[in-house]
Amino acid sequence: MSRLFSYVRRHWRGYAFGMFCTLVTASLANVIPLLSRDAINATQTGHYAEIARAVELMIACALGIIIARFFSRFVTYNTGRDVEYELRRDLLHHLSRLRPDFYQRMQTGDLMSRMINDLNAVRMLLGMGALMCVNVPLYYAYSLTIMVHLNRRLTLAVILPYLIMSFLLRRLTRSIMQRSLRVQQGLGAIGAKVQESLAGIHVVKAYTMEDHEARRFRALNDDYNEQGLALARIRGGMFPMIRSSVAVATMIVLIYGGAQVINHRMTIGDLQAFLSYLGLLAMPTGQMGWVVSIYQRGKASMRRLDEIFEYPAPEEITGDEARLEVTGSIQWDHVSFSYFAGDGASNGHAPYALKDVSVTVPAGQKLAIVGRTGSGKSTMVKLLARLIDPTEGRVLLDGRDIRELPTSALRKTIGLVPQETTLFSDTLARNVAFGRPDASMDEVAASANIAGLAPDISALPHGYDTIVGERGMALSGGQKQRVTIARLLTYNPKVVVLDVALSSVDTETEKAVLTSLEQSVRDRTTIVVSHRASTVRDSDQIIVLEEGEVVERGTHEQLMTRHGIYAELFHRQLVEEELAQY
């Protein structure tokens, strides 16, 4: 909870004002029973002027309570929302900086549940919970002090049921915390399952697994329902217990206090005031259950948010947000990398995706990275864009370790088209201009033409204004890949990286797009990752990866004369292309 308190401290003025208004409300509320006592006692003596004065003061107190209570809730609840806003903002910023291995461990639906449901629970703690945490002790302090002054023995008799209730509440606190955590975890699991099923709905339907997925969801839903009902039973039992303590206390006042009135040890006005104070305590006493429930649920939710905040993000250098002034020379200097670096990779117990890779690309040249599936090609370009950091070695840009460069400026300098295409549920034009929202339509159209999209766009119902759907579902795989290339061209980076960027199109289309693209990036450092050796033959340098190691390097002609892996891949693909023509 220390992280949450650091946010609260930033807004101490709002909370201080809200608590001051709560103090005013409690003070005025506790004055009214005394005024009521004076009015009742005045009726016994016939002092009607005192009655009128007491009534006037009671009306003034009531108006003050209305105003103070409004501001106490308005300010405190809004301050809680401000803290929620900052938490959500910082949480999303932190998520955007985390390494890919975090997202391999966490499910999207669970993260969404934490961003929405857990944050809502924290907001309840910071708003209503904070108000009640002040309100309850204030009312008890005021009311009990005055009750002791009115009749000490009667107060001691009345307080006994409350002490028993407080002891039982403490016993329930731990159970509420555990149940709340399980409920939030169950909600996260349900969100993850829904997101996974909807994202893969075409696969589910293709394999007729609707019933199987429904059963899996039903199991999660049943578990969540069971945990929710268990929590509801505990919380539901708290309120009758609290109300029973209030009822027992009222009964004690009527019996014991009534006897004292009969024996003239207490006035009717004092008895009425005593009952009024019990009435005032009824609300904060009932709120005790809410305070415990809201606090424990908020604490459980904050623990789940802390799990994200505590996950380490790579260190980032801040600086100029513009692109770096670089020539574009790149070097992988004895780079090794393992996706399991924290699980024993350093002592050889976990596999390496790259092993002691050293490659230099002079500025303005084109490097092709070729290899079989799983050889480490995508890992090399992820290191360059600093989506991951090397386990050993370093990656250099113009002779400087990229870990020493401003991260945002680095990523504006290096444009990456990843292997997995990502489009947003927006117009095709906005997807192309995603990296540069201020790009003109002429720039968008020019980039689309270079990427070979012009014929496809003319066939779309609304051209560039066509909504491509979530993840680009309205487009084919090849169209989506060409949109991402057009996006890269609009972004206009100094270093161009294509990671199997055209795997969903045929070889001829790939060659045509790459030829057109080459004219646009002629003076830039270009890195092309491909399974197809036939499409990278014009590169200045070609490296072949095998199980994370560079096993061959050279030009197309040099590698062909060696009759190694590259030559084997090239000849095999030529045969596949010839067979595809028949």
Residue pairs with C-beta under 8 A, 6 or more apart in sequence:
1 299
1 302
3 302
3 306
3 309
4 83
4 87
4 122
4 126
4 302
7 83
7 86
7 87
8 15
8 83
8 126
10 83
10 86
11 79
11 82
11 83
14 75
14 76
14 78
14 79
14 82
15 76
15 79
15 130
17 71
17 75
18 71
18 72
18 73
18 75
18 76
18 79
18 130
18 131
19 72
19 76
19 134
21 68
21 69
21 71
21 72
21 75
22 68
22 72
22 76
22 131
22 134
22 135
22 138
23 134
23 138
24 64
24 68
24 72
25 65
25 68
25 69
25 72
26 135
26 138
26 139
26 142
27 142
28 61
28 62
28 64
28 65
28 68
29 61
29 65
29 139
29 280
30 139
30 142
30 143
30 146
30 277
30 280
31 57
31 61
32 58
32 61
32 62
32 276
33 146
33 272
33 273
33 276
33 277
33 280
34 146
34 273
35 54
35 57
35 58
35 61
36 54
36 58
36 269
36 272
36 273
36 276
37 267
37 269
37 270
37 272
37 273
38 50
38 54
38 269
39 50
39 51
39 54
39 55
39 58
39 269
40 267
40 268
40 269
40 272
41 267
41 268
41 269
42 48
42 50
42 51
42 54
43 51
44 267
44 268
44 269
72 131
73 131
76 127
76 130
76 131
77 127
77 128
77 131
79 126
79 127
80 123
80 124
80 125
80 126
80 127
80 128
80 130
81 123
81 127
83 122
83 123
83 126
84 119
84 120
84 122
84 123
84 126
87 119
87 122
87 305
88 115
88 119
90 309
91 114
91 115
91 119
91 305
91 308
91 309
92 115
94 308
94 309
94 313
95 111
95 308
97 313
97 314
97 316
98 311
98 313
99 313
99 314
99 387
99 388
99 389
100 382
100 387
100 388
101 339
102 311
104 339
107 188
107 192
107 195
107 196
108 192
108 195
108 196
109 188
109 189
109 190
109 191
109 192
109 193
109 194
109 195
109 196
110 188
110 189
110 191
110 192
111 308
112 191
112 195
113 184
113 187
113 188
113 190
113 191
113 192
114 188
114 301
114 304
114 305
114 308
117 184
117 187
117 188
117 301
118 184
118 301
118 302
118 304
118 305
119 301
119 305
121 184
121 297
121 298
121 300
121 301
122 298
122 301
122 302
122 305
124 294
124 297
124 298
125 294
125 295
125 297
125 298
125 299
125 301
125 302
126 298
128 290
128 294
129 290
129 291
129 294
129 295
129 298
132 284
132 287
132 290
132 291
132 294
133 291
133 295
135 284
135 287
136 284
136 285
136 287
136 288
136 291
138 284
139 280
139 281
139 283
139 284
140 281
140 284
143 277
143 280
143 281
144 155
144 159
146 273
146 277
147 154
147 155
147 158
147 274
147 277
148 155
150 270
150 273
150 274
151 257
151 260
151 266
151 270
151 274
153 256
154 252
154 253
154 256
154 257
154 260
154 266
154 274
157 252
157 256
158 249
158 252
158 253
158 278
159 249
161 244
161 245
161 246
161 248
161 249
161 252
162 245
162 249
162 285
164 245
165 241
165 242
165 245
165 285
165 288
166 288
168 241
169 238
169 288
169 289
169 292
172 234
172 237
172 238
172 292
173 292
173 296
175 234
176 231
176 234
176 235
176 292
176 293
176 296
176 297
177 296
177 299
177 300
179 227
179 230
179 231
179 234
180 231
180 293
180 296
180 297
180 299
180 300
180 301
181 300
181 303
181 304
182 227
182 231
183 224
183 227
183 228
183 231
183 297
184 297
184 300
184 301
184 304
185 304
186 220
186 223
186 224
186 227
186 228
187 224
188 304
189 220
189 223
189 224
190 217
190 220
190 221
190 224
193 216
193 217
193 220
194 217
197 204
197 213
197 217
199 471
203 209
204 210
204 213
235 289
235 293
238 288
238 289
238 292
238 293
239 286
239 289
242 285
242 286
242 288
242 289
243 286
245 285
246 278
246 281
246 282
246 285
246 286
249 278
249 281
250 275
250 278
253 271
253 274
253 275
253 278
254 275
257 266
257 271
257 274
257 275
258 271
260 266
260 271
261 267
261 268
261 271
314 386
314 389
315 403
316 406
316 407
317 403
317 404
317 405
317 406
317 407
318 406
318 407
318 408
319 405
319 406
319 409
320 406
320 409
321 406
321 408
321 409
321 412
322 409
322 412
323 409
323 412
323 413
323 493
323 494
324 397
324 405
324 406
324 409
324 410
324 412
324 413
324 494
326 363
326 397
326 398
326 413
326 494
326 495
327 363
327 364
327 398
328 363
328 364
328 397
328 398
328 494
328 495
328 524
328 525
329 360
329 361
329 362
329 363
329 396
329 397
329 398
329 399
329 525
330 360
330 361
330 367
330 384
330 395
330 396
330 397
330 495
330 525
330 527
331 358
331 359
331 360
331 361
331 395
331 396
331 399
332 357
332 358
332 359
332 360
332 380
332 383
332 384
332 393
332 395
332 396
333 358
333 393
333 394
333 395
333 396
334 356
334 357
334 358
334 392
334 393
334 394
335 354
335 356
335 357
335 358
335 380
335 383
335 390
335 392
335 393
335 394
335 395
336 352
336 354
336 355
336 356
336 357
336 390
336 391
336 392
336 393
337 352
337 353
337 354
337 379
337 383
337 388
337 390
337 391
337 392
338 345
338 350
338 351
338 352
338 353
338 391
339 353
340 350
340 351
341 350
341 391
343 349
343 350
344 350
345 351
345 352
345 391
346 391
352 391
352 548
353 376
353 379
353 548
354 376
354 379
354 380
354 383
354 548
354 549
355 547
355 548
355 549
356 392
356 393
356 549
357 376
357 380
357 393
357 545
357 548
357 549
357 550
358 550
359 367
359 380
359 543
359 550
359 553
361 367
361 525
361 527
361 541
362 525
362 540
363 398
363 525
364 523
364 524
364 525
365 525
365 526
365 540
365 541
366 518
366 525
366 526
366 527
366 528
366 538
366 539
366 540
366 541
367 525
367 526
367 527
367 528
367 539
367 540
367 541
367 542
367 543
368 527
368 528
368 529
368 530
368 536
368 539
368 541
368 542
368 543
369 377
369 380
369 381
369 527
369 528
369 529
369 530
369 542
369 543
369 545
370 377
370 529
370 530
370 531
370 533
370 536
370 542
370 543
370 544
370 545
370 566
370 569
371 377
371 544
371 545
371 546
371 565
372 531
372 546
372 569
373 531
375 545
375 546
375 547
375 548
376 545
376 547
376 548
377 499
377 500
377 529
377 545
378 418
378 419
378 499
378 500
378 529
379 388
379 548
380 529
380 545
381 416
381 497
381 499
381 527
381 529
382 388
383 389
383 390
383 395
384 395
384 402
384 414
384 416
384 495
384 497
384 527
385 410
385 411
385 414
385 416
385 497
386 395
386 402
386 403
386 407
386 410
386 411
389 403
394 401
394 402
394 403
395 401
395 402
396 402
397 405
397 410
397 413
397 414
397 495
402 410
412 491
412 493
413 493
413 494
413 495
414 493
414 494
414 495
414 497
415 435
415 488
415 491
415 492
415 493
415 495
415 496
415 497
416 488
416 497
416 499
417 481
417 484
417 485
417 487
417 488
417 497
417 498
417 499
417 501
418 484
418 499
419 499
419 500
419 501
419 503
419 529
421 472
421 477
421 480
421 481
421 483
421 484
422 471
422 484
423 431
423 468
423 471
423 472
423 475
423 480
423 483
423 484
424 430
424 431
424 434
424 468
425 467
425 468
425 469
425 470
425 471
426 467
426 468
427 464
427 465
427 466
427 467
427 468
428 457
428 460
428 463
428 464
428 465
428 466
428 468
428 483
429 441
429 444
429 464
429 465
430 437
431 468
431 472
431 483
431 487
432 439
432 444
432 447
432 448
432 464
432 483
432 486
432 487
432 490
433 439
433 443
433 444
433 487
433 490
434 487
435 487
435 488
435 490
435 491
436 443
436 490
436 491
436 492
439 490
441 464
443 490
444 464
444 486
444 490
445 464
446 489
447 486
447 487
447 489
447 490
448 454
448 457
448 464
448 483
448 486
450 485
450 486
450 489
450 516
450 517
450 519
450 520
451 482
451 483
451 485
451 486
451 489
451 513
451 516
451 517
452 482
452 509
452 512
452 513
452 516
453 479
453 482
453 483
453 486
456 475
456 479
456 482
457 463
457 464
460 466
466 474
467 474
468 474
468 475
468 483
469 475
472 479
472 480
472 483
475 483
476 504
477 504
478 502
478 504
478 505
478 509
480 504
481 501
481 502
481 503
481 504
481 505
482 502
482 505
482 513
484 501
485 498
485 501
485 502
485 513
485 517
488 496
488 498
489 517
489 520
493 524
494 524
494 525
495 524
495 525
495 526
495 527
496 521
496 524
496 525
496 526
496 527
497 526
497 527
497 529
498 526
498 527
498 528
498 529
498 530
499 529
500 529
500 530
500 531
501 528
501 529
502 509
502 510
502 513
502 514
502 535
503 530
503 531
505 513
506 580
507 532
507 534
507 535
507 573
507 577
507 580
510 532
510 535
511 535
514 528
514 535
518 526
518 538
528 535
528 536
528 539
530 536
532 573
533 566
533 569
533 570
533 573
534 570
534 573
534 574
534 577
536 542
536 556
537 556
537 570
538 556
539 555
539 556
540 555
541 553
541 554
541 555
542 552
542 553
542 554
542 555
542 556
542 559
542 566
543 550
543 552
543 553
544 550
544 551
544 552
544 553
544 559
544 564
544 565
544 566
545 551
546 565
551 564
551 565
552 559
552 562
552 564
552 565
552 566
553 559
554 562
559 566
559 567
560 566
560 567
560 570
